[in-house]
């Protein structure tokens, strides 16, 4: 979705969706079925879109429509058939790297060398 009004409406459809009101575009992921495989497919799709966006210098984030009511709100807004579950949306846009949340180096995140092990638990690269 590229319509700011639609993204603003999506931003009000869940507990972790507010950032969608400021994105340049969003992709709502709606899948048929239920159970773990649907959640897995939703996550794989989001991951791949977000990796591709990152490779192009585009920032992204995942919004979650975690309740039946929020998913129905999204269905109604976008005209999605009842047999599809709109579990998530991917927000896309260019980030302002001067803001802490947009830049890992400014956000207080630890470097990977402090949180990951190499070859054995606790081992660091030489």
RACORGI-V505944 format. One record per backbone hydrogen bond with DSSP energy under -1.0 kcal/mol. CO is the residue of the C=O (numbers start at 1). NH is the residue of the N-H. E is the energy in kcal/mol with one decimal. If there is no record, write none. Layout:
co->CO nh->NH e->E
co->CO nh->NH e->E
This chain:
co->1 nh->26 e->-1.9
co->3 nh->7 e->-2.4
co->4 nh->8 e->-2.2
co->5 nh->9 e->-2.0
co->6 nh->10 e->-2.6
co->7 nh->11 e->-1.9
co->10 nh->13 e->-2.0
co->17 nh->20 e->-2.2
co->18 nh->21 e->-1.8
co->19 nh->22 e->-1.9
co->20 nh->23 e->-1.2
co->25 nh->92 e->-3.1
co->27 nh->90 e->-2.6
co->29 nh->88 e->-1.2
co->31 nh->85 e->-3.2
co->35 nh->39 e->-1.6
co->36 nh->40 e->-2.5
co->37 nh->41 e->-2.5
co->38 nh->42 e->-2.6
co->39 nh->43 e->-2.3
co->40 nh->44 e->-2.5
co->41 nh->45 e->-2.5
co->42 nh->46 e->-2.4
co->43 nh->47 e->-2.7
co->44 nh->48 e->-2.2
co->45 nh->49 e->-2.5
co->46 nh->50 e->-2.7
co->47 nh->51 e->-2.5
co->48 nh->52 e->-2.3
co->49 nh->53 e->-2.6
co->50 nh->54 e->-2.4
co->51 nh->55 e->-2.0
co->52 nh->56 e->-1.0
co->53 nh->58 e->-3.0
co->54 nh->57 e->-1.5
co->59 nh->93 e->-1.9
co->61 nh->91 e->-2.6
co->63 nh->89 e->-1.9
co->67 nh->71 e->-2.3
co->68 nh->72 e->-2.1
co->69 nh->73 e->-2.1
co->70 nh->74 e->-2.0
co->71 nh->75 e->-2.5
co->72 nh->76 e->-2.8
co->73 nh->77 e->-2.2
co->74 nh->78 e->-2.4
co->75 nh->79 e->-1.7
co->75 nh->80 e->-1.5
co->81 nh->84 e->-1.8
co->85 nh->31 e->-2.1
co->85 nh->87 e->-1.5
co->87 nh->65 e->-3.2
co->88 nh->29 e->-2.9
co->89 nh->63 e->-3.2
co->90 nh->27 e->-2.0
co->91 nh->61 e->-1.5
co->92 nh->24 e->-1.6
co->92 nh->25 e->-1.8
co->93 nh->59 e->-2.4
co->96 nh->99 e->-2.2
co->99 nh->102 e->-1.5
co->103 nh->106 e->-1.7
co->103 nh->107 e->-1.4
co->111 nh->114 e->-2.1
co->112 nh->115 e->-1.1
co->112 nh->116 e->-2.1
co->118 nh->120 e->-2.8
co->120 nh->123 e->-2.3
co->123 nh->118 e->-2.1
